[in-house]
Amino acid sequence: MNLVELSDYTRDLAGVYAKDVVSDTLLYRWVNEAYFELARRQTWPWLPVATLVDTPTPTSPAFDAEFHQVLSYRAAIKVLRFTHDDTPRSEAYTQEYNSLVSDMENQYLSGLATGTSATLIQMVRLVRDMTGIYDKDVVSDAVVKVYLNNAYNEVARLRDWDWLENTESMAMPAFVSGVHTVNLTNGTRRILEAYVVDPDGSSADPILERPSLLDIGVNDSRAFYDVTSGGVVTVSPQQDATFLLKFRYTRANVNMGDSDGPLFADQFDMILVFRAAMSVLSQVQADDGRISLYGEEYSSLLDGLVTYYELDHNTTSIQLGSDGLRPLRYYPWFKPAP
């Protein structure tokens, strides 16, 4: 149903056909108010919405046609109030409206199956389910997203997790001396390994870290790197030929967009939901025991995440002694051992 059809249906529900009593302009406005009111109730997958228009071509709501009449029921209630109609129809239409909204929630907002990866938008809906706060005028979607990303970064900062690792390589121009800034795609908190590699791949030597504040020489390395507090990587080449740099590092930028999910294993997504729910409940000063309960759930899942990645997920061999470490030096992660 488009805007014109919804307006006609509203007139049928209210029994008000005289346009000098309720004009089309006013009726169109009430249908659109119902549309945006419905949009604010939940983080629907059909968001964002655009104002319905009657010209040049009448437009329809973004959700499934089977639910379009929900807007007419809501608009009819406004018409009845406007015309001071005290018949039981307003109550009946309110029940129809609530029933249709409930059906829409069941269809569009079904819960995530265990082990299913959640996107940021889905986690916003889960936070609202956990807190019972669906009114976006009380807590907006934007605020919930901030809380979720804050929780994500909070977890990311705890360790140099396997799921934060990235590798990147780049060609560096020839320098006799000097400093070159390296732009890693995702930023970094810490370099795990760095190598300087000849263009033909014949040689790969580790680069040592030398903080820029320390004016010292470190053995006879071909280059040095430093990571500033702002995550900027600088390299000080000490050679006069073009070479390649290869980095293995922990990414710094882990903020999620609407369609993104966290990088860690799917079964731990609720870590962020519980943490964000605590923030939402604190914002609205809800003191009903749920903050403590969700805090316990958050801590339990976080312990599970640590165990999963430190014991189960990390299969790197532990080698002790100089003889054991030597293969790592000669065969870095990007060069298979012969």
Contacts in CASP RR format, 6 or more apart in sequence:
PFRMAT RR
TARGET T0000
AUTHOR 0000-0000-0000
METHOD contacts of the structure
MODEL  1
MNLVELSDYTRDLAGVYAKDVVSDTLLYRWVNEAYFELARRQTWPWLPVA
TLVDTPTPTSPAFDAEFHQVLSYRAAIKVLRFTHDDTPRSEAYTQEYNSL
VSDMENQYLSGLATGTSATLIQMVRLVRDMTGIYDKDVVSDAVVKVYLNN
AYNEVARLRDWDWLENTESMAMPAFVSGVHTVNLTNGTRRILEAYVVDPD
GSSADPILERPSLLDIGVNDSRAFYDVTSGGVVTVSPQQDATFLLKFRYT
RANVNMGDSDGPLFADQFDMILVFRAAMSVLSQVQADDGRISLYGEEYSS
LLDGLVTYYELDHNTTSIQLGSDGLRPLRYYPWFKPAP
1 9 0 8 1.000
1 60 0 8 1.000
1 61 0 8 1.000
1 65 0 8 1.000
1 68 0 8 1.000
1 69 0 8 1.000
1 72 0 8 1.000
2 52 0 8 1.000
2 58 0 8 1.000
2 59 0 8 1.000
2 60 0 8 1.000
3 28 0 8 1.000
3 31 0 8 1.000
3 32 0 8 1.000
3 52 0 8 1.000
3 53 0 8 1.000
3 54 0 8 1.000
3 58 0 8 1.000
3 59 0 8 1.000
3 60 0 8 1.000
4 54 0 8 1.000
4 58 0 8 1.000
5 58 0 8 1.000
6 31 0 8 1.000
6 52 0 8 1.000
6 68 0 8 1.000
6 69 0 8 1.000
6 71 0 8 1.000
6 72 0 8 1.000
6 75 0 8 1.000
7 24 0 8 1.000
7 27 0 8 1.000
7 28 0 8 1.000
7 31 0 8 1.000
7 75 0 8 1.000
9 69 0 8 1.000
9 72 0 8 1.000
10 27 0 8 1.000
10 30 0 8 1.000
10 31 0 8 1.000
10 72 0 8 1.000
10 75 0 8 1.000
10 76 0 8 1.000
10 79 0 8 1.000
11 17 0 8 1.000
11 22 0 8 1.000
11 27 0 8 1.000
11 79 0 8 1.000
13 72 0 8 1.000
13 73 0 8 1.000
13 76 0 8 1.000
13 79 0 8 1.000
13 89 0 8 1.000
13 93 0 8 1.000
14 22 0 8 1.000
14 76 0 8 1.000
14 79 0 8 1.000
14 80 0 8 1.000
14 83 0 8 1.000
14 85 0 8 1.000
14 89 0 8 1.000
16 22 0 8 1.000
16 79 0 8 1.000
16 83 0 8 1.000
21 83 0 8 1.000
22 79 0 8 1.000
22 82 0 8 1.000
22 83 0 8 1.000
24 54 0 8 1.000
27 75 0 8 1.000
27 79 0 8 1.000
28 52 0 8 1.000
28 54 0 8 1.000
30 74 0 8 1.000
30 75 0 8 1.000
30 78 0 8 1.000
30 79 0 8 1.000
31 52 0 8 1.000
31 71 0 8 1.000
31 72 0 8 1.000
31 75 0 8 1.000
32 51 0 8 1.000
32 52 0 8 1.000
33 74 0 8 1.000
33 75 0 8 1.000
33 78 0 8 1.000
34 70 0 8 1.000
34 71 0 8 1.000
34 74 0 8 1.000
34 75 0 8 1.000
34 78 0 8 1.000
35 49 0 8 1.000
35 51 0 8 1.000
35 52 0 8 1.000
35 61 0 8 1.000
35 71 0 8 1.000
36 49 0 8 1.000
37 74 0 8 1.000
38 70 0 8 1.000
38 71 0 8 1.000
38 74 0 8 1.000
38 101 0 8 1.000
39 47 0 8 1.000
39 48 0 8 1.000
39 49 0 8 1.000
40 135 0 8 1.000
40 136 0 8 1.000
40 137 0 8 1.000
41 101 0 8 1.000
41 134 0 8 1.000
41 135 0 8 1.000
41 136 0 8 1.000
42 105 0 8 1.000
42 108 0 8 1.000
42 109 0 8 1.000
42 125 0 8 1.000
42 128 0 8 1.000
42 134 0 8 1.000
43 121 0 8 1.000
43 124 0 8 1.000
43 125 0 8 1.000
43 128 0 8 1.000
43 141 0 8 1.000
44 63 0 8 1.000
44 104 0 8 1.000
44 108 0 8 1.000
44 109 0 8 1.000
45 108 0 8 1.000
45 121 0 8 1.000
46 62 0 8 1.000
46 63 0 8 1.000
46 108 0 8 1.000
47 62 0 8 1.000
49 61 0 8 1.000
49 62 0 8 1.000
50 59 0 8 1.000
50 62 0 8 1.000
52 58 0 8 1.000
52 59 0 8 1.000
52 60 0 8 1.000
52 61 0 8 1.000
53 59 0 8 1.000
60 68 0 8 1.000
61 67 0 8 1.000
61 68 0 8 1.000
61 71 0 8 1.000
63 104 0 8 1.000
63 108 0 8 1.000
64 107 0 8 1.000
67 100 0 8 1.000
67 103 0 8 1.000
67 104 0 8 1.000
69 100 0 8 1.000
70 97 0 8 1.000
70 100 0 8 1.000
70 101 0 8 1.000
70 104 0 8 1.000
73 93 0 8 1.000
73 94 0 8 1.000
73 96 0 8 1.000
73 97 0 8 1.000
73 100 0 8 1.000
74 93 0 8 1.000
74 97 0 8 1.000
76 89 0 8 1.000
76 93 0 8 1.000
77 90 0 8 1.000
77 93 0 8 1.000
77 94 0 8 1.000
77 97 0 8 1.000
79 85 0 8 1.000
80 87 0 8 1.000
80 89 0 8 1.000
80 90 0 8 1.000
80 93 0 8 1.000
81 90 0 8 1.000
109 125 0 8 1.000
111 126 0 8 1.000
112 118 0 8 1.000
112 122 0 8 1.000
112 126 0 8 1.000
112 269 0 8 1.000
114 267 0 8 1.000
115 266 0 8 1.000
115 267 0 8 1.000
115 269 0 8 1.000
116 266 0 8 1.000
117 261 0 8 1.000
117 266 0 8 1.000
117 269 0 8 1.000
118 126 0 8 1.000
118 261 0 8 1.000
118 262 0 8 1.000
118 266 0 8 1.000
118 269 0 8 1.000
118 273 0 8 1.000
119 256 0 8 1.000
119 258 0 8 1.000
119 259 0 8 1.000
119 260 0 8 1.000
119 261 0 8 1.000
120 145 0 8 1.000
120 148 0 8 1.000
120 149 0 8 1.000
120 256 0 8 1.000
120 257 0 8 1.000
120 258 0 8 1.000
120 259 0 8 1.000
120 260 0 8 1.000
120 261 0 8 1.000
121 258 0 8 1.000
121 259 0 8 1.000
123 148 0 8 1.000
123 261 0 8 1.000
123 269 0 8 1.000
123 272 0 8 1.000
123 273 0 8 1.000
123 276 0 8 1.000
124 141 0 8 1.000
124 144 0 8 1.000
124 145 0 8 1.000
124 148 0 8 1.000
126 270 0 8 1.000
126 273 0 8 1.000
127 144 0 8 1.000
127 147 0 8 1.000
127 148 0 8 1.000
127 273 0 8 1.000
127 276 0 8 1.000
127 277 0 8 1.000
127 280 0 8 1.000
128 134 0 8 1.000
128 144 0 8 1.000
130 273 0 8 1.000
130 274 0 8 1.000
130 277 0 8 1.000
130 290 0 8 1.000
130 294 0 8 1.000
131 139 0 8 1.000
131 277 0 8 1.000
131 280 0 8 1.000
131 281 0 8 1.000
131 284 0 8 1.000
131 286 0 8 1.000
131 290 0 8 1.000
133 139 0 8 1.000
133 280 0 8 1.000
133 284 0 8 1.000
138 284 0 8 1.000
139 280 0 8 1.000
139 283 0 8 1.000
139 284 0 8 1.000
143 280 0 8 1.000
143 283 0 8 1.000
144 276 0 8 1.000
144 280 0 8 1.000
145 257 0 8 1.000
145 258 0 8 1.000
147 275 0 8 1.000
147 276 0 8 1.000
147 279 0 8 1.000
147 280 0 8 1.000
148 256 0 8 1.000
148 272 0 8 1.000
148 273 0 8 1.000
148 276 0 8 1.000
149 255 0 8 1.000
149 256 0 8 1.000
150 275 0 8 1.000
150 276 0 8 1.000
150 279 0 8 1.000
151 271 0 8 1.000
151 272 0 8 1.000
151 275 0 8 1.000
151 276 0 8 1.000
151 279 0 8 1.000
152 254 0 8 1.000
152 255 0 8 1.000
152 256 0 8 1.000
152 262 0 8 1.000
152 272 0 8 1.000
153 254 0 8 1.000
153 255 0 8 1.000
154 275 0 8 1.000
155 264 0 8 1.000
155 271 0 8 1.000
155 272 0 8 1.000
155 302 0 8 1.000
155 305 0 8 1.000
156 164 0 8 1.000
156 254 0 8 1.000
157 189 0 8 1.000
158 302 0 8 1.000
159 306 0 8 1.000
159 309 0 8 1.000
160 189 0 8 1.000
160 190 0 8 1.000
160 192 0 8 1.000
160 250 0 8 1.000
161 250 0 8 1.000
161 264 0 8 1.000
161 309 0 8 1.000
162 309 0 8 1.000
162 313 0 8 1.000
162 314 0 8 1.000
163 263 0 8 1.000
163 264 0 8 1.000
163 265 0 8 1.000
163 309 0 8 1.000
164 250 0 8 1.000
164 251 0 8 1.000
164 254 0 8 1.000
164 263 0 8 1.000
165 192 0 8 1.000
165 248 0 8 1.000
165 249 0 8 1.000
165 250 0 8 1.000
165 251 0 8 1.000
166 184 0 8 1.000
166 185 0 8 1.000
166 186 0 8 1.000
166 248 0 8 1.000
166 249 0 8 1.000
166 250 0 8 1.000
166 251 0 8 1.000
167 246 0 8 1.000
167 247 0 8 1.000
167 248 0 8 1.000
167 249 0 8 1.000
167 333 0 8 1.000
167 334 0 8 1.000
168 184 0 8 1.000
168 185 0 8 1.000
168 246 0 8 1.000
168 247 0 8 1.000
168 249 0 8 1.000
169 197 0 8 1.000
169 244 0 8 1.000
169 245 0 8 1.000
169 246 0 8 1.000
169 247 0 8 1.000
169 334 0 8 1.000
170 182 0 8 1.000
170 244 0 8 1.000
170 245 0 8 1.000
171 199 0 8 1.000
171 242 0 8 1.000
171 243 0 8 1.000
171 244 0 8 1.000
171 245 0 8 1.000
172 180 0 8 1.000
172 235 0 8 1.000
172 237 0 8 1.000
172 242 0 8 1.000
172 243 0 8 1.000
172 244 0 8 1.000
172 245 0 8 1.000
173 180 0 8 1.000
173 242 0 8 1.000
174 237 0 8 1.000
174 239 0 8 1.000
174 240 0 8 1.000
174 241 0 8 1.000
174 242 0 8 1.000
175 237 0 8 1.000
175 238 0 8 1.000
175 239 0 8 1.000
175 240 0 8 1.000
176 239 0 8 1.000
176 240 0 8 1.000
177 236 0 8 1.000
177 237 0 8 1.000
177 238 0 8 1.000
178 236 0 8 1.000
178 237 0 8 1.000
179 234 0 8 1.000
179 235 0 8 1.000
179 236 0 8 1.000
180 234 0 8 1.000
180 235 0 8 1.000
180 236 0 8 1.000
180 237 0 8 1.000
181 232 0 8 1.000
181 233 0 8 1.000
181 234 0 8 1.000
181 235 0 8 1.000
182 225 0 8 1.000
182 233 0 8 1.000
182 234 0 8 1.000
182 235 0 8 1.000
182 245 0 8 1.000
182 247 0 8 1.000
184 233 0 8 1.000
184 247 0 8 1.000
184 249 0 8 1.000
184 251 0 8 1.000
186 251 0 8 1.000
186 252 0 8 1.000
186 253 0 8 1.000
187 231 0 8 1.000
187 249 0 8 1.000
187 251 0 8 1.000
187 252 0 8 1.000
187 253 0 8 1.000
188 227 0 8 1.000
188 231 0 8 1.000
188 233 0 8 1.000
188 247 0 8 1.000
188 249 0 8 1.000
188 250 0 8 1.000
188 251 0 8 1.000
188 252 0 8 1.000
189 227 0 8 1.000
189 231 0 8 1.000
189 250 0 8 1.000
189 251 0 8 1.000
189 252 0 8 1.000
190 227 0 8 1.000
190 249 0 8 1.000
190 250 0 8 1.000
191 209 0 8 1.000
191 225 0 8 1.000
191 227 0 8 1.000
191 233 0 8 1.000
191 247 0 8 1.000
191 248 0 8 1.000
191 249 0 8 1.000
192 248 0 8 1.000
192 249 0 8 1.000
192 250 0 8 1.000
193 206 0 8 1.000
193 247 0 8 1.000
193 248 0 8 1.000
193 332 0 8 1.000
193 333 0 8 1.000
194 206 0 8 1.000
194 207 0 8 1.000
194 209 0 8 1.000
194 225 0 8 1.000
194 245 0 8 1.000
194 246 0 8 1.000
194 247 0 8 1.000
194 248 0 8 1.000
195 204 0 8 1.000
195 205 0 8 1.000
195 206 0 8 1.000
195 207 0 8 1.000
195 245 0 8 1.000
195 246 0 8 1.000
195 332 0 8 1.000
195 334 0 8 1.000
196 204 0 8 1.000
196 205 0 8 1.000
196 207 0 8 1.000
196 222 0 8 1.000
196 223 0 8 1.000
196 237 0 8 1.000
196 243 0 8 1.000
196 244 0 8 1.000
196 245 0 8 1.000
197 203 0 8 1.000
197 204 0 8 1.000
197 205 0 8 1.000
197 243 0 8 1.000
197 244 0 8 1.000
197 245 0 8 1.000
197 246 0 8 1.000
198 204 0 8 1.000
198 243 0 8 1.000
198 244 0 8 1.000
199 242 0 8 1.000
199 243 0 8 1.000
199 244 0 8 1.000
201 244 0 8 1.000
204 246 0 8 1.000
204 332 0 8 1.000
204 334 0 8 1.000
204 335 0 8 1.000
205 221 0 8 1.000
205 222 0 8 1.000
206 221 0 8 1.000
206 329 0 8 1.000
206 332 0 8 1.000
207 221 0 8 1.000
207 222 0 8 1.000
207 223 0 8 1.000
207 224 0 8 1.000
207 225 0 8 1.000
207 235 0 8 1.000
207 245 0 8 1.000
208 218 0 8 1.000
208 219 0 8 1.000
208 221 0 8 1.000
208 224 0 8 1.000
208 225 0 8 1.000
209 224 0 8 1.000
209 225 0 8 1.000
209 226 0 8 1.000
209 227 0 8 1.000
210 216 0 8 1.000
210 217 0 8 1.000
210 218 0 8 1.000
210 224 0 8 1.000
210 225 0 8 1.000
210 226 0 8 1.000
210 236 0 8 1.000
211 226 0 8 1.000
212 226 0 8 1.000
212 228 0 8 1.000
212 234 0 8 1.000
218 224 0 8 1.000
221 238 0 8 1.000
222 237 0 8 1.000
222 238 0 8 1.000
222 239 0 8 1.000
222 243 0 8 1.000
223 235 0 8 1.000
223 236 0 8 1.000
223 237 0 8 1.000
223 238 0 8 1.000
223 239 0 8 1.000
223 243 0 8 1.000
223 245 0 8 1.000
224 235 0 8 1.000
224 236 0 8 1.000
224 238 0 8 1.000
225 233 0 8 1.000
225 234 0 8 1.000
225 235 0 8 1.000
225 236 0 8 1.000
226 233 0 8 1.000
226 234 0 8 1.000
226 236 0 8 1.000
227 233 0 8 1.000
228 234 0 8 1.000
231 252 0 8 1.000
233 247 0 8 1.000
235 245 0 8 1.000
237 243 0 8 1.000
246 332 0 8 1.000
246 334 0 8 1.000
248 333 0 8 1.000
254 262 0 8 1.000
254 263 0 8 1.000
256 262 0 8 1.000
261 269 0 8 1.000
262 268 0 8 1.000
262 269 0 8 1.000
262 272 0 8 1.000
264 305 0 8 1.000
264 309 0 8 1.000
265 305 0 8 1.000
265 308 0 8 1.000
265 313 0 8 1.000
268 301 0 8 1.000
268 304 0 8 1.000
268 305 0 8 1.000
268 308 0 8 1.000
270 297 0 8 1.000
270 301 0 8 1.000
271 298 0 8 1.000
271 301 0 8 1.000
271 302 0 8 1.000
271 305 0 8 1.000
274 294 0 8 1.000
274 295 0 8 1.000
274 297 0 8 1.000
274 298 0 8 1.000
274 301 0 8 1.000
275 294 0 8 1.000
275 295 0 8 1.000
275 298 0 8 1.000
277 290 0 8 1.000
277 294 0 8 1.000
278 291 0 8 1.000
278 294 0 8 1.000
278 295 0 8 1.000
278 298 0 8 1.000
281 290 0 8 1.000
281 291 0 8 1.000
281 294 0 8 1.000
282 291 0 8 1.000
319 325 0 8 1.000
319 327 0 8 1.000
319 328 0 8 1.000
327 337 0 8 1.000
331 337 0 8 1.000
END
